[in-house]
Amino acid sequence: MKSISLTLFNLLLLSSILSAQSPAPSDTSKYYEFHINYWINAHHFLWLEAFMNVEKDSTLVTHGLQKKDLKIWIETLNYYKKNLVQEDLRSSDYMSNFKEWIITQDESLDDNIPETFQSHVTMLQSVHPVYQKYFWPEHQSVCQSVIADNISLLRKVESDYVDQITTLTRQFWEFTKIRVDLTYVAKASKWNLRNRPYTSLFPTHVVMNAVGENKVQGNWIELLFHESAHHLILPGSYFVGGTINDYAESKNIKPPRQLWHAYLFYFTGQIAKNLLNAEGIDYPVTYMERNRVFSKYFPLLEKHLTPYMNREATLAEATSIFIREYNNGQQK
């Protein structure tokens, strides 16, 4: 009888996982396909909990775990602290490869496990009943709520956004729907503790956070647009990055740090703000402005990129004036 009960439990768990991973029609739009993956949620939550324990002497856990569950949880956290906490979720080769592998595991983690991930997967297999019992119901629910809160509005504005951002960047949008994985928590690192989404390229894959500034209506859509447009602007190539580098090289100067990224924030923020306001959403300030992202650049971005966005100047003209004025200001 015990064996039958355990099998039933495993079937119910598997059913819950599968239903969360397979996107329903309600979870897709013209340009995006949304997923709520059990394993990637567990992995991100464990990593951030370990990070907070080590770096901030803090915790994300508010639940009281039973003794046997707490033992498993601590063992898994110790593994993450020892082996993974220094591996940034966004930029580490190991974490990127693991993320790309684990999102393909729709049924179990038992088959065809790469040798590199064996010990890591063993820990996830051990902890998953604990994560499923104490954390997954809330995490899944919050992720589902974020999609439900934004999908209708997204469908109304996404085509206009893609038309405008591709015009400004002179690049084609992805030819297939961009995969977006929702996680309860998305990214933190030593250089950026904000719970903010992140992107991998070739193909574009976005990990969006469900908690954060999402109470600001429109914020989640602006950040989704920003992350999913990363494939249109690269640091040293394509139209925008190439224009910045071309001017800097012709003058034998270094361009301002991550100016290409500041352009992406500004383009996306302004387009999103206009589209959201047109839909009746009160969205007077972009993410970039609210959080003072590239705040030293913002006055010059507003001054010189606005004419480009209004088709009153070329990007080369806007960029050359921006860099000259910025460098002159730095020298004073």
C-alpha positions in Angstrom: 0.0 0.0 0.0 2.9 2.3 0.8 4.4 1.7 -2.7 1.1 2.5 -4.4 0.7 5.7 -2.4 4.2 6.8 -3.3 3.6 6.1 -7.0 0.4 8.1 -6.9 2.2 11.0 -5.2 4.9 10.9 -7.9 2.2 10.9 -10.7 0.4 13.8 -9.1 3.7 15.7 -8.8 4.6 14.9 -12.4 1.2 16.1 -13.6 1.6 19.4 -11.8 5.1 19.9 -13.3 4.0 19.1 -16.8 0.9 21.3 -16.7 3.2 24.2 -15.6 5.7 23.7 -18.4 3.5 23.3 -21.4 2.3 26.7 -22.5 -1.5 27.0 -23.1 -2.8 29.1 -25.9 -3.6 31.8 -23.3 0.1 31.9 -22.6 1.3 32.8 -26.0 1.2 35.9 -28.2 2.3 36.9 -31.7 5.9 37.2 -30.7 6.3 35.4 -27.4 5.8 31.9 -25.9 5.6 31.9 -22.1 6.7 28.9 -19.9 6.6 28.4 -16.1 9.1 25.6 -15.7 9.2 23.8 -12.4 12.9 23.0 -12.5 14.2 26.4 -13.6 12.1 28.0 -10.8 13.6 25.6 -8.2 17.1 26.2 -9.5 16.8 30.0 -9.5 15.2 30.1 -6.0 17.9 27.9 -4.6 20.7 29.9 -6.1 19.3 33.2 -4.8 18.6 31.8 -1.4 22.2 30.5 -1.2 23.5 33.9 -2.5 21.5 35.8 0.1 22.8 33.5 2.9 26.4 33.9 1.8 26.5 37.5 0.7 23.9 39.2 2.9 23.4 36.9 5.9 19.8 36.9 4.9 17.1 34.5 3.6 14.1 34.3 1.2 12.5 31.5 3.2 9.6 32.4 5.5 8.2 28.9 5.9 8.8 26.7 8.8 10.1 23.4 7.4 9.6 20.1 9.1 12.8 18.6 10.5 13.3 16.0 7.8 12.5 18.5 5.1 14.8 21.1 6.6 17.7 18.6 6.6 17.3 18.1 2.8 16.9 21.8 2.2 20.1 22.6 4.1 22.1 19.9 2.3 21.0 21.3 -1.0 21.7 24.9 0.0 25.1 23.9 1.2 25.8 22.4 -2.2 24.7 25.6 -3.9 26.8 27.7 -1.5 29.9 25.5 -2.1 29.6 25.0 -5.8 27.3 27.5 -7.5 26.9 30.7 -5.6 29.9 32.3 -7.3 28.4 31.3 -10.7 26.4 34.2 -11.9 23.0 33.2 -13.2 23.3 35.5 -16.2 26.9 35.4 -17.3 28.4 32.1 -16.1 29.0 29.6 -18.9 28.0 26.7 -16.6 24.8 28.4 -15.5 23.9 29.3 -19.1 24.5 25.8 -20.3 22.6 24.3 -17.4 19.7 26.6 -18.0 19.5 25.7 -21.6 19.6 22.0 -20.8 17.1 22.0 -17.9 14.3 23.8 -19.8 14.2 20.8 -22.1 13.5 18.5 -19.2 9.7 18.4 -19.3 9.1 15.0 -17.7 12.0 14.1 -15.4 15.6 14.7 -14.7 16.4 11.0 -14.9 17.4 10.5 -18.5 20.5 11.6 -20.5 22.0 13.8 -17.8 25.3 15.3 -19.0 28.2 14.3 -16.8 28.9 17.9 -16.0 25.5 18.3 -14.4 25.3 14.9 -12.5 25.9 16.1 -9.0 23.8 19.2 -9.5 20.8 17.2 -10.8 21.2 14.8 -7.9 20.7 17.6 -5.5 17.6 18.9 -7.4 16.1 15.4 -7.4 16.6 15.2 -3.7 15.2 18.6 -2.9 12.2 18.7 -5.3 9.6 17.2 -2.9 10.6 19.9 -0.4 10.4 22.7 -3.0 7.2 21.3 -4.3 5.6 21.1 -0.9 6.6 24.5 0.6 7.4 26.9 -2.2 6.1 25.8 -5.6 2.4 26.5 -5.1 3.1 30.1 -4.3 5.8 30.5 -7.0 3.6 28.9 -9.7 0.6 31.0 -8.7 2.5 34.3 -8.8 4.0 33.5 -12.2 0.6 32.6 -13.5 -0.8 35.9 -12.2 1.9 37.9 -13.9 1.0 36.4 -17.2 -2.8 36.8 -16.6 -2.2 40.5 -15.6 -0.2 41.3 -18.7 -1.1 39.1 -21.6 -4.1 41.0 -22.9 -2.2 44.3 -22.9 0.9 42.8 -24.4 -1.1 41.5 -27.3 -2.5 44.9 -28.0 0.9 46.7 -28.1 3.5 44.1 -29.1 3.2 44.5 -32.9 3.6 48.3 -32.7 6.6 47.9 -30.4 8.3 45.4 -32.8 7.6 47.7 -35.8 9.1 50.7 -34.0 12.1 49.1 -32.4 13.1 47.3 -35.6 12.9 50.6 -37.5 15.2 52.3 -35.0 17.7 49.4 -34.9 17.5 48.4 -38.6 17.4 44.7 -37.6 14.9 41.9 -38.2 13.0 40.6 -35.3 13.2 36.9 -34.4 11.4 34.7 -37.0 10.0 32.4 -34.4 8.3 33.2 -31.1 10.8 34.1 -28.4 10.8 31.7 -25.4 10.2 33.5 -22.1 10.6 31.5 -18.9 8.9 33.0 -15.8 10.6 32.5 -12.5 9.5 33.6 -9.1 12.9 35.3 -8.8 15.1 35.9 -11.8 18.6 37.4 -11.3 20.9 38.7 -8.7 24.7 39.0 -8.7 27.4 40.8 -6.8 27.2 43.7 -9.3 23.4 44.0 -9.4 21.1 42.9 -6.6 18.0 44.1 -8.4 15.6 41.2 -9.1 15.6 41.9 -12.8 15.2 39.7 -15.9 18.0 38.6 -18.1 18.5 37.3 -21.7 20.6 34.8 -23.5 21.2 35.2 -27.3 21.3 33.0 -30.4 18.5 32.1 -30.0 17.0 34.7 -27.8 15.8 33.3 -24.5 14.4 35.6 -21.8 14.1 34.8 -18.1 11.5 37.1 -16.5 11.0 37.6 -12.8 7.5 37.4 -11.3 8.4 39.6 -8.2 10.0 43.0 -8.2 8.5 46.2 -9.6 5.5 44.4 -11.2 3.0 46.3 -9.1 3.8 49.3 -11.4 1.4 48.6 -14.3 3.3 48.5 -17.5 6.7 47.8 -15.9 6.7 44.1 -16.7 5.9 44.8 -20.3 8.6 47.4 -20.7 11.2 45.0 -19.3 10.0 42.2 -21.5 10.4 44.4 -24.5 13.9 45.5 -23.4 15.1 42.0 -22.8 13.6 40.5 -25.9 15.2 43.3 -28.0 18.7 42.5 -26.9 19.2 40.5 -30.1 18.7 43.8 -32.1 21.6 45.7 -30.5 25.0 44.1 -29.9 28.0 45.9 -28.2 30.3 45.9 -31.2 28.2 45.2 -34.3 24.8 45.6 -36.0 23.5 49.0 -36.8 23.3 50.7 -33.4 26.5 49.2 -31.9 28.3 49.6 -35.2 27.3 53.3 -35.5 28.7 54.0 -32.0 31.9 52.1 -32.6 32.4 53.6 -36.0 32.3 57.2 -34.7 34.5 56.3 -31.7 37.1 54.6 -33.9 37.1 57.4 -36.4 38.0 59.9 -33.6 40.3 57.4 -31.8 38.3 57.6 -28.6 36.6 55.1 -26.4 32.8 55.4 -26.5 31.0 55.9 -23.1 30.7 52.6 -21.2 27.8 50.4 -22.5 26.4 53.3 -24.5 24.7 50.6 -26.8 22.8 49.3 -23.7 21.8 52.8 -22.7 20.4 53.3 -26.2 18.4 50.1 -25.8 17.0 51.2 -22.5 16.0 54.6 -23.9 14.5 53.3 -27.1 12.5 50.6 -25.4 11.4 52.8 -22.5 10.1 55.7 -24.7 8.3 53.4 -27.1 6.7 51.4 -24.3 5.7 54.5 -22.4 4.0 56.0 -25.5 2.2 52.7 -26.3 1.0 52.1 -22.8 -0.2 55.7 -22.4 -2.1 55.3 -25.7 -3.9 52.3 -24.1 -5.0 54.3 -21.1 -2.2 53.1 -18.8 -0.8 55.8 -16.5 2.9 55.3 -17.2 4.6 58.7 -17.0 8.1 57.4 -16.1 10.1 54.6 -17.7 12.1 51.9 -15.8 15.3 53.7 -16.8 14.2 56.9 -15.1 12.6 55.3 -12.0 15.7 53.3 -11.2 18.3 55.9 -12.4 19.8 53.4 -14.9 22.5 55.2 -16.9 21.4 58.4 -15.1 24.5 60.3 -16.2 23.6 59.6 -19.8 19.9 60.3 -19.6 19.8 64.1 -20.2 21.9 63.7 -23.4 19.9 60.6 -24.5 16.7 62.7 -24.2 18.3 65.6 -26.0 19.9 63.7 -28.9 18.0 60.4 -29.4 14.6 62.1 -29.4 15.4 63.8 -32.8 16.5 60.4 -34.1 13.4 58.7 -32.9 11.3 61.5 -34.5 13.2 60.9 -37.8 14.7 64.5 -37.6 18.3 63.3 -37.4 20.3 60.2 -38.3 21.7 57.9 -35.7 25.2 58.8 -36.7 24.5 62.5 -36.2 22.8 61.9 -32.8 25.7 59.6 -31.7 28.5 61.9 -32.7 26.9 64.9 -30.9 26.2 62.7 -27.8 29.7 61.5 -27.5 31.3 64.9 -28.1 29.1 66.6 -25.5 29.5 63.7 -23.0 33.3 63.7 -23.3 33.4 67.5 -23.0 31.3 67.3 -19.8 33.6 64.6 -18.4 36.7 66.8 -18.9 35.3 69.8 -17.0 
